[in-house]
Amino acid sequence: VLSSSGWLKPALAAMEVSQMTVQALWDSSPNLLQLPGVSAELAKKAAEAEIETIFDLMDMEDDARNELLAMSEAKLGALAAVCNRYPNVTLEYEVVDADEVSAGDPVQMVVKLERENEVELGPVHAPHYPKEKEEAWWLLVGDPKTNSLLSIKRVTLQRKANIKLEFNAPEDVGKHNLTLFFMCDAWAGCDQEYEFDLNVGEAMEEDEED
């Protein structure tokens, strides 16, 4: 309903609710609580050490990480297994023929996705969810200033994917600051967004096209 209505911010909020539902967390909860064995007290201790995301934890030196977590070998192994499956995705995008966009014209955007995780993929770690949950994603293009959702596509990502997004250029001539969003439906803290400018020229008259 939200995407059909073209409402950007409510659609993003609904996607965040999906993450919270799968992980049994509030939007204000520390992202580290998605990991097995991490308590609210440990997440707070990590935040005081400026370790707030799962990527921060993975980038730590082994000795410092072990000292912070203070877990048994078995618990460290379970936590590491989830960290290794946590989505680490690189994203590249390009607007096709970006210098030839006219008001109201169809615009095509190519998005390249590549997962850097080397472990075998499986269901999301979500112990409170009532059944196994495979991760999925949304790609969106929108204008946050006008709360307009221009394009949306559901994406399943294994290792690599090339996705085409299509939308109509705004009717107003000039520079439009748009945003590309990459949103997960199951993990929190791995969403991405990229701002880009779309320069829209005047639409050609039919006789000019001829």
C-alpha beads as a LAMMPS data file, in Angstrom:
LAMMPS data file: protein, C-alpha beads

210 atoms
209 bonds

1 atom types
1 bond types

-500.0 500.0 xlo xhi
-500.0 500.0 ylo yhi
-500.0 500.0 zlo zhi

Masses

1 110.0

Atoms # bond

1 1 1 0.000 0.000 0.000
2 1 1 2.788 2.420 0.927
3 1 1 4.810 1.756 -2.218
4 1 1 1.720 1.968 -4.436
5 1 1 0.950 5.338 -2.866
6 1 1 4.522 6.534 -3.467
7 1 1 5.192 7.423 0.175
8 1 1 8.928 7.174 0.882
9 1 1 9.317 7.768 4.613
10 1 1 6.460 5.496 5.735
11 1 1 7.818 2.751 3.444
12 1 1 11.272 3.051 5.031
13 1 1 9.683 2.962 8.478
14 1 1 7.786 -0.219 7.585
15 1 1 11.051 -1.833 6.468
16 1 1 12.673 -0.927 9.777
17 1 1 9.668 -2.458 11.579
18 1 1 10.339 -5.670 9.620
19 1 1 13.902 -5.728 10.982
20 1 1 12.681 -5.101 14.525
21 1 1 10.094 -7.874 14.248
22 1 1 12.616 -10.461 13.039
23 1 1 15.260 -9.506 15.608
24 1 1 12.865 -8.789 18.513
25 1 1 14.435 -5.369 19.062
26 1 1 13.319 -1.760 19.204
27 1 1 14.774 0.797 16.801
28 1 1 16.644 2.257 19.789
29 1 1 18.200 -1.109 20.738
30 1 1 21.954 -1.586 20.240
31 1 1 22.709 -3.497 17.047
32 1 1 25.035 -5.813 18.973
33 1 1 22.005 -7.397 20.655
34 1 1 21.481 -9.350 17.417
35 1 1 24.500 -11.464 18.379
36 1 1 24.226 -14.558 20.593
37 1 1 25.519 -14.091 24.120
38 1 1 25.452 -10.277 24.008
39 1 1 23.454 -8.784 26.883
40 1 1 22.264 -5.207 27.323
41 1 1 25.067 -4.675 29.835
42 1 1 27.710 -5.953 27.414
43 1 1 26.279 -3.825 24.582
44 1 1 26.474 -0.770 26.846
45 1 1 30.073 -1.605 27.777
46 1 1 30.931 -1.929 24.092
47 1 1 29.284 1.401 23.273
48 1 1 31.424 3.069 25.946
49 1 1 34.427 1.693 24.063
50 1 1 32.962 3.146 20.829
51 1 1 32.039 -0.308 19.521
52 1 1 28.447 0.173 18.388
53 1 1 28.007 -1.910 15.248
54 1 1 28.758 -5.495 14.314
55 1 1 31.270 -4.165 11.784
56 1 1 33.048 -2.271 14.611
57 1 1 33.292 -5.496 16.579
58 1 1 34.635 -7.454 13.622
59 1 1 37.301 -4.809 12.946
60 1 1 38.759 -5.061 16.465
61 1 1 42.037 -6.798 17.201
62 1 1 41.467 -10.311 18.498
63 1 1 42.942 -9.670 21.952
64 1 1 40.944 -6.473 22.482
65 1 1 37.734 -8.136 21.290
66 1 1 38.226 -11.148 23.550
67 1 1 38.896 -8.878 26.514
68 1 1 35.745 -6.865 25.822
69 1 1 33.479 -9.884 25.354
70 1 1 34.978 -12.040 28.133
71 1 1 33.226 -15.163 26.806
72 1 1 34.051 -18.848 26.789
73 1 1 35.468 -20.412 23.643
74 1 1 32.105 -21.997 22.830
75 1 1 30.212 -18.706 23.141
76 1 1 32.873 -16.876 21.132
77 1 1 32.526 -19.483 18.395
78 1 1 28.746 -19.061 18.251
79 1 1 29.079 -15.282 18.134
80 1 1 31.763 -15.436 15.429
81 1 1 29.561 -17.696 13.276
82 1 1 26.783 -15.087 13.282
83 1 1 29.207 -12.216 12.665
84 1 1 30.593 -14.034 9.631
85 1 1 27.082 -14.357 8.172
86 1 1 26.134 -10.743 8.900
87 1 1 25.705 -9.043 5.494
88 1 1 28.773 -7.198 4.230
89 1 1 27.647 -5.934 0.828
90 1 1 29.360 -3.537 -1.566
91 1 1 27.082 -1.483 -3.805
92 1 1 27.818 0.402 -7.011
93 1 1 25.252 2.290 -9.043
94 1 1 24.955 4.235 -12.284
95 1 1 22.195 6.271 -13.881
96 1 1 22.047 5.267 -17.547
97 1 1 22.452 8.260 -19.902
98 1 1 22.355 10.615 -16.918
99 1 1 23.193 13.640 -19.083
100 1 1 20.192 13.080 -21.360
101 1 1 17.323 13.033 -18.858
102 1 1 14.276 15.154 -19.749
103 1 1 11.267 16.028 -17.618
104 1 1 8.922 13.050 -17.244
105 1 1 11.178 10.708 -19.223
106 1 1 11.817 7.118 -18.096
107 1 1 15.085 6.819 -16.168
108 1 1 17.017 3.589 -15.790
109 1 1 19.432 2.911 -12.953
110 1 1 21.805 -0.060 -12.756
111 1 1 22.834 -1.296 -9.309
112 1 1 25.613 -3.853 -8.789
113 1 1 25.648 -5.766 -5.510
114 1 1 28.358 -8.072 -4.217
115 1 1 28.485 -9.830 -0.883
116 1 1 31.924 -10.064 0.712
117 1 1 31.008 -12.820 3.193
118 1 1 32.918 -16.001 2.398
119 1 1 30.975 -18.416 4.609
120 1 1 28.047 -20.528 3.486
121 1 1 24.839 -18.548 3.730
122 1 1 21.809 -19.722 5.636
123 1 1 18.810 -18.453 7.575
124 1 1 19.151 -15.261 9.581
125 1 1 20.085 -15.637 13.247
126 1 1 16.747 -14.737 14.831
127 1 1 16.106 -16.961 17.868
128 1 1 12.844 -15.208 18.810
129 1 1 11.297 -15.432 15.340
130 1 1 8.741 -18.267 15.099
131 1 1 10.268 -19.885 11.996
132 1 1 13.423 -19.804 9.868
133 1 1 13.871 -16.494 8.058
134 1 1 15.876 -16.062 4.883
135 1 1 17.177 -12.537 4.413
136 1 1 15.860 -10.347 1.603
137 1 1 16.325 -6.736 0.592
138 1 1 14.617 -3.745 -0.930
139 1 1 16.188 -1.283 -3.354
140 1 1 14.439 2.089 -3.455
141 1 1 14.912 5.435 -5.170
142 1 1 13.219 8.382 -3.542
143 1 1 13.177 12.101 -2.917
144 1 1 13.291 12.645 0.869
145 1 1 12.492 16.340 0.496
146 1 1 9.117 15.642 -1.118
147 1 1 8.601 12.245 0.573
148 1 1 8.259 10.688 -2.894
149 1 1 9.005 7.027 -3.587
150 1 1 10.020 6.799 -7.253
151 1 1 11.069 3.163 -7.599
152 1 1 11.145 0.022 -5.443
153 1 1 12.252 -3.551 -6.068
154 1 1 12.460 -6.632 -3.863
155 1 1 15.871 -8.307 -4.081
156 1 1 17.275 -11.680 -3.021
157 1 1 21.070 -11.628 -2.827
158 1 1 23.340 -14.657 -2.698
159 1 1 26.805 -13.577 -3.881
160 1 1 26.299 -11.087 -6.716
161 1 1 23.387 -9.384 -8.409
162 1 1 22.847 -6.773 -11.124
163 1 1 19.562 -4.967 -10.625
164 1 1 17.779 -2.502 -12.917
165 1 1 15.552 0.146 -11.390
166 1 1 13.239 2.273 -13.516
167 1 1 11.336 5.430 -12.670
168 1 1 10.044 8.559 -14.344
169 1 1 12.085 11.726 -14.032
170 1 1 10.456 14.591 -12.102
171 1 1 8.387 17.011 -14.157
172 1 1 10.278 20.015 -12.776
173 1 1 13.322 21.034 -14.798
174 1 1 16.559 21.430 -12.840
175 1 1 18.705 19.540 -10.338
176 1 1 16.956 17.027 -8.086
177 1 1 18.720 15.512 -5.087
178 1 1 17.570 11.891 -4.894
179 1 1 18.605 8.992 -2.666
180 1 1 19.180 5.313 -3.374
181 1 1 18.291 3.117 -0.383
182 1 1 19.373 -0.508 0.166
183 1 1 17.290 -1.908 3.014
184 1 1 17.357 -5.345 4.652
185 1 1 14.180 -6.999 5.894
186 1 1 15.823 -9.052 8.660
187 1 1 19.124 -7.613 9.946
188 1 1 19.467 -4.207 11.587
189 1 1 22.444 -1.931 11.018
190 1 1 23.439 -2.995 7.500
191 1 1 21.235 -0.645 5.455
192 1 1 22.912 1.702 2.976
193 1 1 21.922 4.950 1.321
194 1 1 23.528 7.067 -1.385
195 1 1 22.601 10.581 -2.420
196 1 1 22.890 11.515 -6.086
197 1 1 21.875 14.444 -8.269
198 1 1 19.620 14.021 -11.284
199 1 1 19.781 16.891 -13.733
200 1 1 16.460 17.117 -15.543
201 1 1 16.258 19.056 -18.822
202 1 1 13.234 20.347 -20.674
203 1 1 11.125 17.787 -22.482
204 1 1 11.488 17.853 -26.251
205 1 1 8.555 18.823 -28.402
206 1 1 7.241 16.169 -30.793
207 1 1 8.410 18.037 -33.904
208 1 1 11.871 18.413 -32.376
209 1 1 11.998 14.661 -31.790
210 1 1 11.022 14.068 -35.409

Bonds

1 1 1 2
2 1 2 3
3 1 3 4
4 1 4 5
5 1 5 6
6 1 6 7
7 1 7 8
8 1 8 9
9 1 9 10
10 1 10 11
11 1 11 12
12 1 12 13
13 1 13 14
14 1 14 15
15 1 15 16
16 1 16 17
17 1 17 18
18 1 18 19
19 1 19 20
20 1 20 21
21 1 21 22
22 1 22 23
23 1 23 24
24 1 24 25
25 1 25 26
26 1 26 27
27 1 27 28
28 1 28 29
29 1 29 30
30 1 30 31
31 1 31 32
32 1 32 33
33 1 33 34
34 1 34 35
35 1 35 36
36 1 36 37
37 1 37 38
38 1 38 39
39 1 39 40
40 1 40 41
41 1 41 42
42 1 42 43
43 1 43 44
44 1 44 45
45 1 45 46
46 1 46 47
47 1 47 48
48 1 48 49
49 1 49 50
50 1 50 51
51 1 51 52
52 1 52 53
53 1 53 54
54 1 54 55
55 1 55 56
56 1 56 57
57 1 57 58
58 1 58 59
59 1 59 60
60 1 60 61
61 1 61 62
62 1 62 63
63 1 63 64
64 1 64 65
65 1 65 66
66 1 66 67
67 1 67 68
68 1 68 69
69 1 69 70
70 1 70 71
71 1 71 72
72 1 72 73
73 1 73 74
74 1 74 75
75 1 75 76
76 1 76 77
77 1 77 78
78 1 78 79
79 1 79 80
80 1 80 81
81 1 81 82
82 1 82 83
83 1 83 84
84 1 84 85
85 1 85 86
86 1 86 87
87 1 87 88
88 1 88 89
89 1 89 90
90 1 90 91
91 1 91 92
92 1 92 93
93 1 93 94
94 1 94 95
95 1 95 96
96 1 96 97
97 1 97 98
98 1 98 99
99 1 99 100
100 1 100 101
101 1 101 102
102 1 102 103
103 1 103 104
104 1 104 105
105 1 105 106
106 1 106 107
107 1 107 108
108 1 108 109
109 1 109 110
110 1 110 111
111 1 111 112
112 1 112 113
113 1 113 114
114 1 114 115
115 1 115 116
116 1 116 117
117 1 117 118
118 1 118 119
119 1 119 120
120 1 120 121
121 1 121 122
122 1 122 123
123 1 123 124
124 1 124 125
125 1 125 126
126 1 126 127
127 1 127 128
128 1 128 129
129 1 129 130
130 1 130 131
131 1 131 132
132 1 132 133
133 1 133 134
134 1 134 135
135 1 135 136
136 1 136 137
137 1 137 138
138 1 138 139
139 1 139 140
140 1 140 141
141 1 141 142
142 1 142 143
143 1 143 144
144 1 144 145
145 1 145 146
146 1 146 147
147 1 147 148
148 1 148 149
149 1 149 150
150 1 150 151
151 1 151 152
152 1 152 153
153 1 153 154
154 1 154 155
155 1 155 156
156 1 156 157
157 1 157 158
158 1 158 159
159 1 159 160
160 1 160 161
161 1 161 162
162 1 162 163
163 1 163 164
164 1 164 165
165 1 165 166
166 1 166 167
167 1 167 168
168 1 168 169
169 1 169 170
170 1 170 171
171 1 171 172
172 1 172 173
173 1 173 174
174 1 174 175
175 1 175 176
176 1 176 177
177 1 177 178
178 1 178 179
179 1 179 180
180 1 180 181
181 1 181 182
182 1 182 183
183 1 183 184
184 1 184 185
185 1 185 186
186 1 186 187
187 1 187 188
188 1 188 189
189 1 189 190
190 1 190 191
191 1 191 192
192 1 192 193
193 1 193 194
194 1 194 195
195 1 195 196
196 1 196 197
197 1 197 198
198 1 198 199
199 1 199 200
200 1 200 201
201 1 201 202
202 1 202 203
203 1 203 204
204 1 204 205
205 1 205 206
206 1 206 207
207 1 207 208
208 1 208 209
209 1 209 210
